[in-house]
Amino acid sequence: MIFLSQLKGGGVICRHGSLGDAGSAHRVKQANSVYELAQEAVRNKASLEEVIEKHGLAESVDLLELSKRHQFDCPVRHPDPGHMYLTGTGLTHLGSASTRNAMHAQSEELTDSMKIFQMGVEAGKPALGQEGVQPEWFYKGNGLGVVAPDDAIPSPAFALDGGEEPEIAGFYLIGEQGEVHRLGYTLANEFSDHVTEKQNYLYLAHSKLRPAAFGPELLVGELPTHIQGKSRIVRGQQTLWEKSFLSGEDNMSHSINNLEHHHFKYAIFRHPGDLHVHMFGTATLSFADGIGTQEADVFEISSPSFGLPLRNVFTIAAPLSTEVKAL
């Protein structure tokens, strides 16, 4: 098992092992980006690990020191942000329906959220070779919305809320014949506007058009079936809120393969060279516990399965003019 990190300004770090160990991390020789290494792997019909072995490792580096200096970028970026898709699925984790249902329930009848969650419980993990039920799906944006670890995560000036969602994200590169190659997995903060969503379920699409943060480390290999982590918000010098979260298929109503199938079954998502980041959902968020975030709050998402934590400070973006000029 290896972990890859992308440095701002160029350079790739490789770490072997399952837990954070600064002494086992090295620069990859003649490697400017993880995206380029992935392209090389696809061209040569090799794995990322084989490509890295071919390049070889250079001097060791101190991951904690690099993190303190805010040197990590999103683990994988497309050189053209317009060819990087951010998407995700909700109601995929056991327990995830309760919060959504409470946000939208108005009677004793089952909400659409609870109905689609139950569909996943019943048919979200199909047997090999069979097709499971399709999950909820949302579009989040493109590469312009990708935020690096330790950078500010901006909420639009018009937003009613800016709340964290601790998730696991899969990174995928599309090959020359439209085939899908999974690079690996990262921690993700699927930043959303839950107040807007709560007004009406049909506002879910609006609430998801926000930035998202990923990393710092990309897990290359199979995702553990049980992942435990912590999500917390720090305000000033105090921890405002903290809660454990669970992920991995043991804690999900859908299999990863089923979520991948229902995203990549669309031809529009099979354009050669495109990079996809697909978020797998969560059952844990501070909004469900009545937390309202403020500018300068710090989100921190961590898990022993992924090494370094993902931290970002919450900011409010400047308002944009919406004037439309006729040509």
VEXLO-788849 format. One record per residue (C-alpha): residue in three letters; x negated, y negated, z. Coordinates in Angstrom, 2 decimals, always signed. Last residue first. Example, Ala and Ser with C-alpha at 12.3 -4.5 7.8 and 13.67 -1.06 7.14 Angstrom:
BEGIN
ATOM/SER/-13.67/+1.06/+7.14
ATOM/ALA/-12.30/+4.50/+7.80
***
This chain:
BEGIN
ATOM/LEU/+23.78/-41.48/-27.27
ATOM/ALA/+26.23/-41.69/-24.35
ATOM/LYS/+24.70/-42.18/-20.93
ATOM/VAL/+25.67/-40.08/-17.95
ATOM/GLU/+25.15/-41.64/-14.51
ATOM/THR/+24.63/-39.00/-11.84
ATOM/SER/+21.80/-40.87/-10.11
ATOM/LEU/+19.95/-38.62/-7.71
ATOM/PRO/+19.84/-39.03/-3.94
ATOM/ALA/+16.50/-38.56/-2.17
ATOM/ALA/+15.95/-35.08/-0.75
ATOM/ILE/+16.62/-34.24/+2.88
ATOM/THR/+13.96/-32.16/+4.63
ATOM/PHE/+13.76/-28.81/+6.44
ATOM/VAL/+10.25/-27.58/+7.24
ATOM/ASN/+9.18/-24.20/+5.89
ATOM/ARG/+7.59/-21.11/+7.41
ATOM/LEU/+7.26/-17.58/+6.02
ATOM/PRO/+5.39/-15.28/+8.40
ATOM/LEU/+2.18/-13.39/+7.52
ATOM/GLY/+2.30/-9.60/+7.43
ATOM/PHE/+5.25/-8.22/+5.47
ATOM/SER/+6.38/-5.07/+7.32
ATOM/PRO/+5.63/-6.75/+10.66
ATOM/SER/+8.47/-9.16/+9.84
ATOM/SER/+8.73/-12.94/+9.98
ATOM/ILE/+11.04/-15.80/+9.01
ATOM/GLU/+10.32/-19.27/+10.40
ATOM/PHE/+12.47/-22.31/+9.65
ATOM/VAL/+11.17/-25.64/+10.95
ATOM/ASP/+13.57/-28.48/+11.80
ATOM/ALA/+12.32/-31.82/+10.43
ATOM/GLU/+15.79/-32.87/+9.18
ATOM/GLN/+18.53/-31.33/+11.25
ATOM/THR/+20.23/-27.93/+11.29
ATOM/GLY/+23.66/-27.24/+12.75
ATOM/ILE/+23.80/-24.03/+14.78
ATOM/GLY/+27.21/-22.55/+15.57
ATOM/ASP/+26.10/-18.94/+15.89
ATOM/ALA/+27.25/-18.03/+12.37
ATOM/PHE/+25.26/-21.00/+11.09
ATOM/SER/+22.10/-19.39/+12.49
ATOM/LEU/+22.13/-16.62/+9.91
ATOM/THR/+21.92/-12.83/+10.07
ATOM/ALA/+23.59/-10.18/+7.91
ATOM/THR/+21.35/-10.67/+4.89
ATOM/GLY/+21.28/-10.40/+1.11
ATOM/PHE/+19.14/-8.71/-1.55
ATOM/MET/+17.46/-11.65/-3.26
ATOM/HIS/+16.44/-11.27/-6.91
ATOM/VAL/+13.43/-13.10/-8.31
ATOM/HIS/+13.16/-12.68/-12.07
ATOM/LEU/+10.23/-13.53/-14.32
ATOM/ASP/+10.69/-13.80/-18.08
ATOM/GLY/+7.98/-12.50/-20.41
ATOM/PRO/+10.30/-10.63/-22.74
ATOM/HIS/+14.01/-11.58/-22.35
ATOM/ARG/+15.98/-8.91/-20.47
ATOM/PHE/+18.23/-11.06/-18.26
ATOM/ILE/+20.45/-12.19/-21.15
ATOM/ALA/+20.97/-8.52/-22.02
ATOM/TYR/+22.95/-7.95/-18.82
ATOM/LYS/+22.47/-4.51/-17.22
ATOM/PHE/+19.56/-6.10/-15.34
ATOM/HIS/+21.62/-7.45/-12.47
ATOM/HIS/+23.93/-4.49/-11.92
ATOM/HIS/+21.08/-2.01/-12.15
ATOM/GLU/+18.88/-3.91/-9.70
ATOM/LEU/+21.60/-3.95/-7.03
ATOM/ASN/+22.20/-0.22/-7.57
ATOM/ASN/+18.49/+0.59/-7.39
ATOM/ILE/+18.18/-1.37/-4.13
ATOM/SER/+20.91/+0.80/-2.63
ATOM/HIS/+24.06/-0.89/-1.40
ATOM/SER/+25.72/-0.88/+2.04
ATOM/MET/+22.44/-1.84/+3.69
ATOM/ASN/+20.74/-1.11/+7.01
ATOM/ASP/+19.03/+2.15/+6.06
ATOM/GLU/+18.38/+0.57/+2.65
ATOM/GLY/+15.99/-2.03/+4.02
ATOM/SER/+17.04/-4.98/+6.14
ATOM/LEU/+17.49/-5.90/+9.79
ATOM/PHE/+17.42/-9.30/+11.47
ATOM/SER/+16.39/-10.41/+14.94
ATOM/LYS/+17.56/-13.78/+16.25
ATOM/GLU/+16.08/-17.08/+17.33
ATOM/TRP/+17.54/-20.54/+17.83
ATOM/LEU/+16.32/-23.97/+18.96
ATOM/THR/+12.77/-22.88/+19.75
ATOM/GLN/+11.21/-25.96/+21.31
ATOM/GLN/+8.24/-28.16/+20.40
ATOM/GLY/+10.15/-30.37/+17.97
ATOM/ARG/+13.00/-28.26/+16.67
ATOM/VAL/+11.99/-24.69/+15.85
ATOM/ILE/+14.41/-22.41/+14.03
ATOM/ARG/+14.02/-18.65/+14.17
ATOM/SER/+14.42/-15.53/+12.10
ATOM/LYS/+12.89/-12.30/+13.33
ATOM/GLY/+12.17/-9.04/+11.55
ATOM/GLN/+13.06/-5.39/+11.28
ATOM/ILE/+12.79/-3.40/+8.09
ATOM/HIS/+14.05/+0.16/+7.72
ATOM/THR/+13.98/+1.87/+4.31
ATOM/PRO/+10.49/+0.55/+3.68
ATOM/LEU/+10.19/-1.04/+0.20
ATOM/GLU/+8.08/+1.01/-2.17
ATOM/GLY/+4.91/-0.45/-3.58
ATOM/VAL/+3.33/-3.89/-3.89
ATOM/LEU/+4.37/-6.05/-0.92
ATOM/LEU/+3.98/-9.68/-1.97
ATOM/GLU/+2.64/-11.93/+0.79
ATOM/PRO/+3.37/-15.60/+1.64
ATOM/GLY/+6.08/-15.16/+0.63
ATOM/PHE/+9.17/-16.83/-0.77
ATOM/ALA/+11.11/-20.08/-0.34
ATOM/ALA/+14.46/-21.03/-1.88
ATOM/PRO/+15.84/-24.27/-3.30
ATOM/ARG/+19.59/-24.93/-3.49
ATOM/LEU/+22.38/-24.12/-5.90
ATOM/LYS/+23.88/-21.50/-3.57
ATOM/SER/+26.55/-23.75/-2.02
ATOM/HIS/+27.92/-24.74/-5.44
ATOM/ALA/+28.51/-21.10/-6.44
ATOM/LEU/+30.14/-20.39/-3.07
ATOM/TYR/+32.59/-23.27/-3.63
ATOM/LEU/+35.25/-20.78/-4.77
ATOM/TYR/+35.27/-19.44/-1.21
ATOM/ASN/+36.68/-22.75/-0.02
ATOM/GLN/+35.63/-25.18/+2.69
ATOM/LYS/+33.34/-22.53/+4.23
ATOM/GLU/+31.02/-22.62/+1.23
ATOM/THR/+30.39/-26.34/+1.65
ATOM/VAL/+29.64/-25.86/+5.34
ATOM/HIS/+27.37/-22.91/+4.51
ATOM/ASP/+24.99/-24.85/+2.30
ATOM/SER/+22.26/-22.34/+1.43
ATOM/PHE/+18.51/-21.54/+1.73
ATOM/GLU/+17.68/-17.98/+0.68
ATOM/ASN/+14.54/-17.88/+2.81
ATOM/ALA/+12.62/-14.94/+1.41
ATOM/LEU/+10.17/-12.29/+2.58
ATOM/THR/+8.53/-10.59/-0.35
ATOM/TYR/+8.89/-7.51/-2.57
ATOM/GLY/+7.01/-5.93/-5.44
ATOM/LEU/+6.08/-6.20/-9.11
ATOM/ARG/+9.17/-4.44/-10.49
ATOM/HIS/+8.93/-3.96/-14.25
ATOM/VAL/+12.07/-4.22/-16.41
ATOM/GLU/+12.02/-3.19/-20.08
ATOM/GLY/+13.04/-5.78/-22.65
ATOM/GLN/+10.73/-4.40/-25.35
ATOM/GLU/+7.94/-6.89/-24.63
ATOM/GLY/+8.20/-6.44/-20.86
ATOM/ILE/+10.36/-8.32/-18.35
ATOM/LEU/+8.67/-9.06/-15.02
ATOM/TYR/+10.46/-8.49/-11.71
ATOM/PHE/+10.08/-9.82/-8.15
ATOM/GLY/+12.32/-8.38/-5.39
ATOM/ALA/+13.48/-10.52/-2.49
ATOM/ILE/+14.01/-9.58/+1.16
ATOM/GLU/+16.19/-11.90/+3.20
ATOM/PRO/+16.35/-14.41/+6.04
ATOM/GLU/+19.11/-16.94/+5.27
ATOM/GLU/+18.38/-20.50/+6.41
ATOM/GLY/+20.91/-23.31/+6.57
ATOM/GLY/+21.11/-26.74/+5.00
ATOM/ASP/+24.52/-28.33/+5.52
ATOM/LEU/+26.90/-30.85/+3.99
ATOM/ALA/+24.77/-31.45/+0.90
ATOM/PHE/+24.99/-34.79/-0.96
ATOM/ALA/+21.35/-35.75/-0.33
ATOM/PRO/+20.23/-32.39/-1.69
ATOM/SER/+18.37/-30.16/+0.81
ATOM/PRO/+14.61/-30.03/+0.47
ATOM/ILE/+12.37/-27.16/+1.64
ATOM/ALA/+9.09/-28.71/+2.75
ATOM/ASP/+5.97/-26.66/+2.10
ATOM/ASP/+4.63/-24.09/+4.61
ATOM/PRO/+5.19/-21.19/+2.19
ATOM/ALA/+5.79/-22.39/-1.37
ATOM/VAL/+9.22/-23.58/-2.55
ATOM/VAL/+10.82/-22.30/-5.75
ATOM/GLY/+13.65/-24.51/-7.03
ATOM/LEU/+11.90/-25.55/-10.23
ATOM/GLY/+11.47/-21.83/-10.98
ATOM/ASN/+15.14/-21.46/-11.81
ATOM/GLY/+18.45/-21.69/-9.96
ATOM/LYS/+20.57/-19.82/-7.45
ATOM/TYR/+22.84/-17.65/-9.57
ATOM/PHE/+25.19/-15.40/-7.60
ATOM/TRP/+26.29/-11.78/-7.51
ATOM/GLU/+28.83/-9.84/-5.40
ATOM/PRO/+28.07/-6.17/-5.78
ATOM/GLN/+28.86/-3.73/-8.61
ATOM/VAL/+30.14/-0.31/-7.61
ATOM/GLY/+27.73/+2.55/-8.16
ATOM/GLU/+26.60/+4.16/-11.39
ATOM/GLN/+25.40/+7.76/-11.41
ATOM/GLY/+22.04/+9.20/-12.43
ATOM/LEU/+20.82/+9.65/-8.85
ATOM/ALA/+23.76/+9.57/-6.46
ATOM/PRO/+25.46/+6.23/-5.91
ATOM/LYS/+24.76/+3.96/-2.95
ATOM/GLY/+27.22/+1.09/-3.22
ATOM/ALA/+30.34/+3.27/-3.51
ATOM/GLU/+32.26/+3.33/-0.20
ATOM/VAL/+30.24/+0.81/+1.80
ATOM/GLY/+29.98/-1.42/-1.27
ATOM/MET/+33.73/-1.36/-1.87
ATOM/GLN/+34.20/-2.19/+1.82
ATOM/PHE/+32.09/-5.33/+1.34
ATOM/ILE/+34.10/-6.28/-1.74
ATOM/LYS/+37.35/-6.06/+0.24
ATOM/MET/+35.94/-7.91/+3.25
ATOM/SER/+34.85/-10.83/+1.11
ATOM/ASP/+38.11/-10.88/-0.83
ATOM/THR/+39.85/-11.34/+2.49
ATOM/LEU/+41.83/-8.51/+4.06
ATOM/GLU/+45.26/-9.63/+5.18
ATOM/GLU/+45.64/-10.75/+8.79
ATOM/SER/+45.68/-14.36/+7.69
ATOM/GLN/+43.38/-17.31/+7.02
ATOM/ALA/+40.01/-15.57/+6.83
ATOM/HIS/+37.34/-17.55/+4.97
ATOM/MET/+34.51/-18.24/+7.40
ATOM/ALA/+35.38/-15.31/+9.65
ATOM/ASN/+35.15/-12.96/+6.66
ATOM/ARG/+31.73/-14.29/+5.73
ATOM/THR/+30.45/-13.74/+9.26
ATOM/SER/+31.93/-10.24/+9.59
ATOM/ALA/+30.96/-9.10/+6.10
ATOM/SER/+27.23/-8.98/+6.74
ATOM/GLY/+27.52/-6.29/+9.41
ATOM/LEU/+25.98/-3.58/+7.26
ATOM/HIS/+24.09/-5.45/+4.56
ATOM/THR/+25.11/-6.01/+0.92
ATOM/LEU/+27.72/-8.74/+1.38
ATOM/GLY/+25.71/-11.06/-0.86
ATOM/THR/+23.63/-10.61/-3.99
ATOM/GLY/+20.93/-12.79/-5.47
ATOM/THR/+19.51/-14.83/-8.30
ATOM/LEU/+16.49/-17.03/-9.01
ATOM/TYR/+15.38/-16.86/-12.65
ATOM/MET/+11.91/-17.91/-13.84
ATOM/HIS/+11.67/-18.80/-17.53
ATOM/GLY/+12.49/-22.49/-17.00
ATOM/PRO/+9.65/-22.62/-14.48
ATOM/ASP/+7.11/-22.17/-17.33
ATOM/PRO/+3.88/-20.79/-15.84
ATOM/HIS/+6.04/-18.17/-14.09
ATOM/ARG/+5.30/-17.95/-10.39
ATOM/VAL/+4.40/-15.03/-8.15
ATOM/PRO/+3.31/-15.03/-4.49
ATOM/CYS/+4.86/-18.49/-3.86
ATOM/ASP/+1.81/-20.57/-2.99
ATOM/PHE/-0.55/-20.15/-0.06
ATOM/GLN/-3.14/-22.78/+0.88
ATOM/HIS/-1.25/-24.40/+3.76
ATOM/ARG/-4.50/-25.02/+5.72
ATOM/LYS/-3.19/-22.99/+8.67
ATOM/SER/-2.22/-20.23/+6.23
ATOM/LEU/-5.71/-20.09/+4.73
ATOM/GLU/-7.12/-19.84/+8.26
ATOM/LEU/-4.75/-17.02/+9.12
ATOM/LEU/-5.63/-15.17/+5.93
ATOM/ASP/-9.37/-15.28/+6.59
ATOM/VAL/-11.12/-14.29/+3.37
ATOM/SER/-13.39/-11.45/+2.26
ATOM/GLU/-15.64/-11.92/-0.74
ATOM/ALA/-14.93/-10.25/-4.09
ATOM/LEU/-12.62/-7.37/-4.94
ATOM/GLY/-12.59/-5.44/-8.21
ATOM/HIS/-10.99/-6.29/-11.53
ATOM/LYS/-10.40/-2.63/-12.40
ATOM/GLU/-9.11/-1.88/-8.91
ATOM/ILE/-6.74/-4.84/-9.27
ATOM/VAL/-5.42/-3.46/-12.54
ATOM/GLU/-4.89/-0.04/-10.98
ATOM/GLU/-2.97/-1.56/-8.07
ATOM/LEU/-0.77/-3.53/-10.44
ATOM/SER/+0.10/-0.32/-12.21
ATOM/ALA/-0.97/+0.45/-15.76
ATOM/LYS/+0.70/+0.48/-19.17
ATOM/ASN/-2.12/-1.72/-20.47
ATOM/ARG/+0.09/-4.58/-21.62
ATOM/VAL/+2.34/-4.27/-18.55
ATOM/ALA/-0.61/-4.30/-16.14
ATOM/GLU/-2.15/-7.32/-17.88
ATOM/GLN/+1.14/-9.20/-17.61
ATOM/ALA/+1.24/-8.34/-13.90
ATOM/LEU/-2.30/-9.63/-13.40
ATOM/GLU/-1.32/-12.85/-15.19
ATOM/TYR/+1.71/-13.30/-12.93
ATOM/VAL/-0.44/-12.62/-9.85
ATOM/SER/-2.55/-15.62/-10.80
ATOM/ASN/-6.14/-16.71/-11.51
ATOM/ALA/-7.86/-13.34/-11.25
ATOM/GLN/-11.50/-12.97/-12.24
ATOM/LYS/-12.34/-11.01/-9.09
ATOM/VAL/-9.56/-10.49/-6.56
ATOM/ARG/-10.27/-12.37/-3.35
ATOM/HIS/-10.38/-10.23/-0.24
ATOM/ALA/-8.20/-9.42/+2.76
ATOM/SER/-9.09/-6.62/+5.19
ATOM/GLY/-10.50/-8.85/+7.94
ATOM/ALA/-7.36/-10.95/+8.27
ATOM/ASP/-5.32/-7.91/+9.30
ATOM/GLY/-1.53/-8.34/+9.27
ATOM/LEU/+0.15/-4.93/+9.31
ATOM/SER/+0.76/-2.34/+6.60
ATOM/GLY/-2.68/-1.99/+5.04
ATOM/HIS/-4.74/-3.38/+2.18
ATOM/ARG/-4.90/-7.10/+1.44
ATOM/CYS/-5.48/-8.70/-1.96
ATOM/ILE/-5.86/-12.47/-2.47
ATOM/VAL/-5.33/-14.11/-5.87
ATOM/GLY/-6.78/-17.38/-7.16
ATOM/GLY/-5.41/-20.56/-8.64
ATOM/GLY/-4.65/-24.13/-7.53
ATOM/LYS/-2.38/-22.97/-4.73
ATOM/LEU/-3.36/-19.45/-3.77
ATOM/GLN/-1.23/-16.42/-4.63
ATOM/SER/-1.00/-13.55/-2.19
ATOM/LEU/-0.97/-9.82/-2.86
ATOM/PHE/-0.25/-6.99/-0.43
ATOM/ILE/-1.35/-3.41/-0.94
ATOM/MET/+0.00/+0.00/+0.00
***
